[in-house]
């Protein structure tokens, strides 16, 4: 199995599918998640190839970008078969990308170290300075307001409510992003998440002071 060839092909495939995405799930999100996944994998002793391949392909299968979750998974599976990825690797990658999403508070534990690594990498890209930027890009993409005090934060919600319910960009911090730190899987991921969490808390502190004209 030519690992470098497969990873290069996966990179080109992700670029072709996500290169023009304007929701914050573009190729550069994939680039960052892959870099983070490789860094965490080295620190944690995970299989670097599986982590990288899953990171490169994870948003190709995202249901937000396909007709359904099943359709997205099938697309990735077909690509791996066409690129002669061994069946065992295919199975591991598909397991990772089908269970790693937040989905309104997903509590399904990742079953492998590689899955934990890739999930941590993806969630880290939703935190810190990058996460703040991506939140407002995505909210604008779907037509949400920056903030509206009359729209309450949703403390619990179904997957459908998470995807389609009424919210704001700032509410998203409380509904998802500030919860991510406590859901990290790996020791190194937790270290990175702690710093990014503090950056989001500082941003919100400043945001509300400016909102009320106190800064």
C-alpha positions, 0 to 999 in steps of 0.5 A: 500500500502506497501511503503517500499516494493515498494521502495525496489523492485524499488531499486533492479529493478534499480540495475538489469537493470543499475548495469553494465551500463558504460555511467554514468547512472549506479545504483550509479547515481540512488542512488545519484538522489534518495538521492537528490530527498528525500532531496529536497522533505523534504525541499520543502514539496513534496510527498516523496514516489512519488519523491523517486519512480520516481527517482529510476525508471527514467533511467530504461525508458531512451531512450538511454537504450531502443529501444525508449522512448515509449518502456522505459515508457512501461517497467516502467509501466509494472513493476509498475503494476506487483508490485501493485503500485496504478494507480494514483501513476503510472500516476504521476510517468510516467508523471515525467519520460516522461517529465524530460529529457533535450533532447537538451534543453527541455523547457516543464515545470514539472506539479507537485511539485514532478516532479520539485523535481526529475528533479532538483535532476537529473540535479544536478547530472549532475553538480559539481564534479560529473557532471564533472566526468560523462561528461568524462565517457559518452564522452568516452563511445560514442567515443567523444574527450575531446576537439577539438577547431575546433568543434564549440559549438552548441547553439541550436539543435533538440533532434536528433542533441543533441543525435547524432550530433558531439561534445566534452566533453568540449563542453557539458558544454556549450551545456547543463551543464552550462545552468542547473542552470537557469532551476532549479525549486525549491528554495533548488535546486537553492541553490545547483545548484549555488555551483555546477555551480561555481565548473564547471566554475572553472574547465573550467577556469583551463582546458583552462589554462592547454590546452594552457600551461599557468598553 
